[in-house]
Amino acid sequence: MLTCTPRVISSLLSVQVACVSAAGYHVACAGQDGSCWSWGYNAEGQLGHGDLQSRHKPSRLLSLASTKVMQIASGGEHILFLCEDRSCWGSGQGADGQLGQVCERQCTPEQIPELVAMEVACGWKHCLARTESGGVVCWGAGDLGQLGLQQNTMIAHSPQAIPGLADVVHVACGDHSSFAVLCDGSLFGWGWNAYHQLGHEKLNRVVHSPTMVLPSGAKQVASGEKHTLVLLKDGSVLSTGLGQDGELGHGDTRTRTSLTPVSTLVPVAVTGVAAGGSHSCCVFRQGATDMVAPLPPPEDEILGGGEGSKAGSWFVSGDLNGLVALFTNTIIGFVLYLTITDSFGADTDRDFVSKKLIPATSVCVLVGNLWCSWLCHKLTQHTNQQDHMAMPFGINVVLTLPFTYSVMAVEWNATKDLDKALDVGVFACFMTGVLEILFSFMIEPLRRLIPKAALLSCLAGVSLSYISMGFAFEIFAHPVSALPSLFLILCAYGSGVLLPLNCPGALGAILLGVVIAWGSHALSSELGVSTLSDIYKPNQTVGYSLDYPYLPIPTARLFRVLANGAGWQYASVILPLALQNTVNDFVNCDAAEQSGDPYHTRTAVILVGATNILSSLFGNPYPGSLYVGHAAYKGMGARTHYSTANGVLTLLAAILNAGVLFPVSYTHLTLPTKRIV
């Protein structure tokens, strides 16, 4: 259940809470009497109750009842408990050494041997502890330099002293970075620095040893995955790192490469700061009371005033990443259509694709993406949260194959008339939309009957079988151009490496593939062309004709096929595919909810059905659907209007004949089209 406003946890009303720690999907707190409570996700036993059962309400840790817990630090899937006698205990996932000893998992807290700590801090898979002598010890994963051990240790299974640090008064961890504040107020940082979250623009992307980033004045540090806050002794706050969600508090969504004063907090005297994955909070004193408040949102994300007046900014930096990824999927669909006439067994002009199929399908993509942007805008207004993302939408490539081979190709074989084949395809798209609207009223009963895990596993299976595997095989079929692009994608989206000029990873991978393909003459040898100009010769079979733009216009095709009844013979094919499209849509709505975007499922499915009906009036034979990968697009930083931009660009590509934007010969070389013919 989603909660958009703070509420009291009734089971903790009798506990005077002294500290709270949260990370990943779990929370733990300690009372002033030293009691310890935890709740949330528990797949690795991090809650410390001796089992792997998640808990929806706080439960007391009985295994620590005999000692007083003074501080708690939470990592990705582990928790550390610092007790009154300065012993440190850990529970949860331990394969990377984050529990300070060799073990895979501990479901109840176990003491870390020979560790006496004054303060502890946890990153995603690493830990720091401040010792009584003022030194710092570390353990856990060190693949990004976060341990500060100059020998580039990948994993430390026991606490190791970090050389070069003394008189430390405070330690803190980001997901993959580490910090230490010394008694003179100087601040040292080390670890992952791809987004300048260490606060020094001249440091490398990975810093393996503690390096001074602030000479004086530091009091406390809070760091998320890609950004960092520093509280100074005078009550002011500095921030650095990625700012695409407004987490830096500067009133915009720009990244900062060095520690920058948060002027929006002046003249507030801040007493504490905290950082999540993509959000920040501060504690400030008002009179005799400590108040908690989020850092101010970006100014361009506030439209008007009053309750419910906030809406997503027009185009944040992450939208460009999402746009490149979604538009690339659309171009892949365009390339797939080039094989359709071959699948009919006809040596016909490719104008059938460029003049009829692509303009009609572009209407479906445009309308569907506009609907998705509108739904996201309404959700943002309803929740007053700025991090919602529009669901990705496009032509359902999985349904393209059976609609081509089991409907349109069958009609072609019977009539040898491409127009009649397209007629029955349009009828199939129209009926899919009608059936989706009818099926939408069955969604809630299905959701109650089918476990969510079963629905999401179906989605995962479709993703692996029809999307990932075919592309994976094609990558190794064309290793010269595809493997470097794959490596760049893994660096950009897997490791979070920033490309020069903040170029989106997907766009960089495409450009790299183009350069390698042309440079190695792989393109010429495969397609029999020697220069780029050969691609753009009018009426050439290897590319689109650029004689004139092709505008999508309504046709009488749907009414003709409804009148002659030619499409009804394919009802046995259309019905199960329409059901499959409906299930795909509501499963993707569930996946969006898992990512924090709780769309009304029936409304979304009805709008998808209406989009398919509308696009069939323009001659579109292929139904659209919500796309798999909501969490991935959101992880790229996409929000609302990447969807709008994709719809507009798709229409433009169709009108101008998409070869203007993507040479067909290049995409034929690097994208997996051969697997469907």
N, C-alpha and C positions, 0 to 999 in steps of 0.2 A: 504494500500500500504506500502510495506517494504522499508525503506530508510537505506542504509548501510553506508552512509557518511553524515556528518553534512551539513545542508543547511540553508540559511537565511529564517526566517519567514517574508515574505514580508509585512504582515498586521501589523507588529510591527516595521517597519523601522522608523516610525516617533516618536516612543516612546524611550526615554532614560531609558532603563531598569535598575532598582536599585537592584532587588532581584528576584530570581526564586525559586519555590518550586514544587517538583513533588513526587507523591507516587501513588501506585496502578496503575490506568490507567488515571490519570488526571494531569494537570499542571496548575499552576497559577503564575502570576508575577505582580510586582508592579513597576511603573515608578518613576523617581525621582520627578515628580510632584505630587506623591501620588495616581495616578490613578491605578486601579487594573483590571487585565485581567485574564480570565480563559478559558480552553478548554479541551476536552477529554471526557471520560466516565462520565455519569451523572445519573446513575440509582437511586442514593439516593439524588439527588439535591445538591451534594457537590460543583458544580460550582457556585452556588449562584445566578442563574438568574431567580429564581421563577418557574422553571419547571423541568421536568425530561428528557429533550431532550439533547442528547449528541451533542457536537459541534466539528467540524473538524478544525475550525479556532478560534483564540483568539477572545473573545467577552468581551467588557468592562462591569464591574459590575456597573450598574446604581444606585443600592441601596446604594453603598458606595461612590457615586460621591461627596457628601457633606463633606467628611472627607478625610484626607490623610492617606493612608495605608503605614506603615513603614516597616513591616515585615510580611511574610506569612509562615505558617507551614502546611504541608499536612500530613494527616493520610491515612489509608486504604481507607475509604469512607467518609472522612470529611476534612474540611479545616478551619484553624483559621487565622483571620486577625487582626494584632496588629496595632492600629491606632496611630496617632501623639499625641492624648490626653491620651495615654496609656490604652485606653479601648480595650477590646478584643471581637471580634465577631466570630461566628461560623456558618457553614452551612454543611448540609449533614446528614449522618446517626447518630442517637443519642440514640439508644436503650441501649447502654452500658454506657451512661453518658458522652460520649466524647465531647458533646457540652456544658457541664457545667450546665445543667439544665435537668429537667425531660421532655423528648419529644422523639418521635420515629424518627422524621425526620424534617429538616428545609430546605426548598428550597431557602430561601433568608437568608443572614446573620442576626443573632440575637445577641444582646450584652449579654455577660455572666455577670450576676448581681454581683455587688460589687467586681469586679476584676480589680485591677490596676497592670499592668504588665510591666516589662522592657524588657522581652524576653519570647518567647513561643517556645515550641517544641512539636511535635506530634509523637507518635508511631502508631501502627496499629489501636488500639482502646483506647489509653490513651493519656493524655496530661500533660505537665509540664509548669509552668510559674515561672519566677524569679521575685520576688517582689522588690519594691523600697528599702526595708530594708535589702536586701541581703538574704532573705529566699526563700524557694521554696514551691509552692502549686501544688497539683496534682488533677486530676479527670479522670473518665473513668473506663475502665476495669482493675481489679487488680488480676485476677485469677492466674497469674504467678509472683506475688510479685512486679510488675512493678510500683505500686503506692508508695511503700516505707512506707506504713502505717503498723506499727508493729502488728496491730490487724488482719492482713490478710483480709482486706476488699476486697470483690469480685467486687463491683461496687461502685463508688463514683459519685453521680449525680451533685455535686457542688464542687468547689475548696476546698481542705483540706490541711492544713499546714503539711509539713513533718517534724517531730521532729528531732532534732540533726543536722540540717544544718543551717549554718550562714556564712555571708561574701561570698556568692556565686556570681561568676562573669559570669558564663556560664552554660547553661543546654542543654542537648541533649537526644534524644530518639532513641533507636533501635525499631524494630517491637514490641518486648515484654520486653525491658530492658530500664533502665534510668541511666543518668549520671549527675553529677554536678562537676564543677571545682571551687575551692575556690580561694580566692585572693592570698593565699600563694603557688598556683600551685598544691596543692594536688587534687587528683581525687577520687571521690566516685562513686560507681556503685551499682545497685540493680536490681532485676527482674530475668528474665529467663537466665540461665547460662549453659544449657545443652551442649553447644559447647564451653564453656569457653570464651564466648564473653565478659564477664565482666573483663577478664584480670587477674584473680587470680586463679591458679590451685587448691588451697585448699578450694575454696568456694563450697557450695552445688549447686545442679542443679537449685534450686530456692532460691533466696536471698530476704528476705522480708523487710530488713531495709538497709539504706545506709551504705556501708562498704568501707573503704579506699582500693583502689587497686593500687594507685601510690602516694608516699609521697610528691613529688614536681615536678615542671617543666612543668606541663600540661598547655596548652593554649586553645585548641579546641578539641572537640570529634565529630566523625561521626560514626554512627552505622547502619548496615543493619539488616537483619533478624538473621544471625548467625555469624557475624564477626564485629569487631570494629577497628577503626583507632583513634589514639591519636596524635595530633600535639603538639610538645613541643615548649617551648619558644625559643629554639636555632635553630628552623627550621627543626629539624629532626622529623621522624615519627615512631611510634610504631604501631604494629598491633597484633591482637589476634583473635582466634576463628576458624571456619571452613575455610579451604583453598582449597577445592577440585576443584574450578574453577580458582585458581590463584588470588583470590581477596585480599590475604594478601600481595602480592607483593614481596615474598621472592625468586622467581625464581623456585618454586616447588608447589605441590598441597597438601602439608601436613598441618594438623591442628596444631595450636599453642595453648598451654594451659595457656600461660601467655603473657603479653605484651612484644613483641620482636622487636628490632630495624629493620627497613626496610633498609638493607644495600645497596640495589640496587638503592636507591635514593641519596646516598652520591656521590658527595659533593653538591647536589642541596639544596638550601634553600627554603623550602616549606612555603607558606603563608596561605594555606587553604586546607582542605581535605573534601571529600564527599564520601558517601557509598550508594550503591544501594542494591538490594536483594543479588546479587552474583557478584558484581563488585565494583571497587573503582576508584576514581580520585583524583588528587591533583592539586593545583595551585602553581606555582613557579614563582619567579621573574627572568627575563632575561633582564639585563640592566634596563630600566625604564618601562618595560612592564610586566604585569602579564600574564603568559602562563598557559594553561590548558592541562593536559596530563593524560592518564590512568596509573595506576601502571603497572610496567613491567610484561609481561606474564611469565608463567613458562618456564624455559629454555628448558624442554623436550617437549614443544609444538611448538618449532621452528625448522623447517627442512630446512636447506640451507638458502638462502637469496634472496632478491628481492621481487617485488610485487607478491602477490598470493602464496608465498612459505610456508605460515603457514598451519599446519594441526593438527588435534587433537592428543593428546598424545596417546600412545599405549593403556594404560589401567589405567584410573583414578579410584580413590577409589569408586566413585558412580557406576562404571560399575559392581562391584561385587554385589551391591544391585539389579541392573537390571537383571544381569545374573541369580541370584537365583530365582527371580520372574518369568522370562521367561522360565527357564529350568524346574521349577516346573509345569508350564502350559503344557510343552511338556510331562513330566512324566504322568500328568493327562490323556493326550491323549493316551499314551501307555496303561494305565490301562483301559481306555474305550474300547480299542480293545479286551481286554480279554473277554468281554461280547458278542462279535460279533457272535461267533459260537453258543452261547446259543440263540441269537436272531434268528438264522436260524432254530432253532429247532433241531440241530444236536449235538449228544454227541461225538464230534470229539476231536482229540488231540489238545492241545493248541499250538503245533508246527506250526500250520497254522498261528497263530499270530506272534510267535517269529521268525520263519524262513522266512516268506513271507511279512506280513504286515509291521511290525516295521522296518526292514531294508530298505524297499522301501520308507516308509514315511520319514525316516531319511535323505534320499537323497533330498527330497523336502525341509525339514527344513534347511539342510546345504546350498543348493544352494540359497534359498530365503534369508537367513541371510547374506550370503556373498554379494548378490546384495544390500541389505539394507546398509551394512557397506560401500560398494563402493559408493553408492549414497550420503551417509553422508560425506564421504571423499571429493567427488567432490563439494558438497555444501560448505563445510568448505573452500576449496581452492577458490571458487568463491567469498565468502563474506568476507574472512579473519577474520571470527568470530570463536571463539573456543568453543562456548557453544551449537553447534548443536548436535542433537541426532539422531541416526539411528532409523528408524521406526521398531517397534517390528513385527516379522513375525513368523508364525507357521501354523499348519494344522487348517483349519476352522472347529471347533468343531460343529458349528451350521449346516454346510453342511454335516458333518459326518453322522448325523442321517438320513436324507432323502436319502442319497446315499446308506446307509446300508439297510434301510427298504423298500425303493421304487424302488431300482435297484437291488442290490446284493441279498437281501433276496427273491425277486420275482423270480430271475433266479434260485436260489437254490431250491425253491419250485417246479419249473417247471422241473428241470433236476436232482436234488439231487446230484449235482457235484460242490464241492467247487471251483475247478479250473475254471469252466465255470462262476461261480458267480463272482470270482475275475476278470475274463476276461472282463465282462461287466462293472465292477467298474473301471478298468483301462481305458476302452473306455470312460466312463463318465468323468474321470479326464482329459484325453486328449482333449476331445471336449470342456470342460470347459475352458482350456487354449487357444484353438483356438478362441472360442467365446469372451473371455476376450480381446484378441488382437483386434478383430473386433470391439467390443463395445467401446474400448478405444478412437476411433475416434468420438464417440458420446458424450464424456464427456463434452466438452466445451459448446455445445448447451444445455445440461442438466443443467450445472452449471448456465448458463444465465437465464434459465427458472425457476429453482427451487431456492427459497430463501435459503440462507445459514443456517438460523435458522431451516428450515424444514429438511434439510439434517442432521444437528447435532442432532435434536430431534429424528430422525430415529435411529441414532447411539446410543443415550441414551436409547431408548426403547429396542433395541436389547441387550444392556449391562444389563439392569435391568431384562428383561424377561428370557434370556437364560443363563446368566452368574451369576449374583448376587443372584437372588432369590433361585435358586436350591441349591446353596452352603449354603445360609443362613439357609434353612430348614435342611440341613444335619448337620450343626453345632449344632443345638438344638436336632437333633436325636442322636448325640454322644457327649453329653455335657462334659463328663469326660475328654476326650482328646482334644476336639475342642475348648471349651470356653477359657481355659487358653491360647491357641495359638492365638485365636482371640484377647484377651486382650493384648497380647504382640505385635501383629501387630498394634493395635490402639495406643499403647504407642510409638512404634518405628516410625511409619509413620504419625500418627495423631498429636502426641504431640512432636515429634522430640527428644525423649529420646534416648540417645546413649546406646547401649548394651555393656557389658564388651568386651574388646579386639576389639572394633569396629566391632563386628559381625553384618552382615546384618540382618535386622528385619525378613525377610522371612525365612532365614536359621535358625535363633534362634527359630522362631515359629515351624518349622518342627522338629527341635531337641527336643524341649519341648514336642511336641505331641508324638514323639517316646518314650521318657523317661516315660511319663505318661501312655501311652498305655501298654508298657511292664511292668511297675511297678504295674499297677492295674490288670494285667492278662486279660484285656479286649480283647486283641488279641487272647489269647489262647481259651477263651470261644467262640469267634465268629467263629474262623476258625478251631478249633479242633487240634491245634498244641501246643506243650509244650515248645519247645526250638527253638532258632534261626536256629540251624542246620537243623531242619525239613523243613524249607523254601527252603533250597538249595539242597535238595536231587534231583538227576537227574530224569526227567520225572515225577515230582510231580505235581498234578493238581493245588495246591495252589501257585505255583511259576513257574518260567521259568527253563527250562533245561539248565545246564551249561556244557554240554558235549563238546561243541566246539563253536568257534565264528561264527557268521552268517554274511557274507560279502554281501552287496548289489551289485548285478551284473545285467547288462542289460539282458532282456529276449525277447523272440519272441512273448510274450503274446499279445502285442498291435497289431502287424502285423497279428496275427492269427484272432483276433476279427474283425479287419478291413476287412480281406479277407472273413470271413464267414457272416459278416453283422449282427451278433447277437445283437450288441449294439444299432442299429438304432431304435429299437422298444421303447427305453426309451428316445427318443428325447424330448418328451413332458415334461419329468421330468428334463432333463439336461438343456434345454434352459432357463427356468425361474431361475433355481439355478445358472447358469452361470451369468445371469444378476444381480442376487442378490449379487454374489461375486464381480462383477465389481463395483456395487454401494457401497458395503462395502469398497472396496479399495480406491475409490476416496473420499468417505466421511472421511475416516481415513487420507487421504492426507490433506483434509481441516482442520481436527482437528490438524494435525501436524503444519500446517501454523499458526493456532491460538496460538500455543505454541512457535512460532518463528522459525519454520523450514519449509521454503517455497519450498517444493519439486515440481518438474515438474510432474504433475499428470499423464499425458499420458505415460511418460517414466516409471513411477513406475508401472502403471497397465500393460503395455506391458511386463515388466520384471517379474511380477507375473505370467502372462499368459505363458511366456516362461519357467518359473520354473515348472509349472504344466505339460507342454508338456514334458519337459526333464525327470521329475520324473516318468511320466507314462511309459517311456521306461524301467524303472527299476521295473515296476509292482506296482506302487503306485495308489490306487483307490481313494484317498482322496485329493482334491485340497487344496493348501495352500492359505493364504491371509494375508494382513496386519492386525494387531491386534488392537482391541480397547484399549485405555488407554495410548495414547502417553504422555499426560500431566502427568499422574501418574508415568510412568517410568522416565520421565525427572525430576520430582520432587524428585525422589530417588537419582538423581545425575548421572544417566546413560548418556553416551555420544555415542561413536562410536562402540567400539570393544566388548562391552557386547554381541552384536549381533553375531559377528564372533565367540566368545567363545561358545555361545549357540549352533551354528551350529556344531562346532567341538565336543562338549560334547554330543550332541544328536547322532551324528554318532557313537561315541565311545560307548555310552550306548546301541545302537542297535547292534553293532558288538559283544559286550561282554555280551549281553542279560541283559537288564536294571535291573534285580533283583540284580546284583552286587552292583548297586548304591542305589537303593530304593527297599527294600523288598516288594514284591507285596502284601503280607498279610497286611503290615502296611498301604499301600495306599488304599487297599480295605476297611480297617476299617475307615480311616479318610477322604477319598475323596468321593465326591458324584457320585458313579458309579451306584447305584441302581435306580436312577431316570430315566435311559434310557432303562431299561429292563422291 
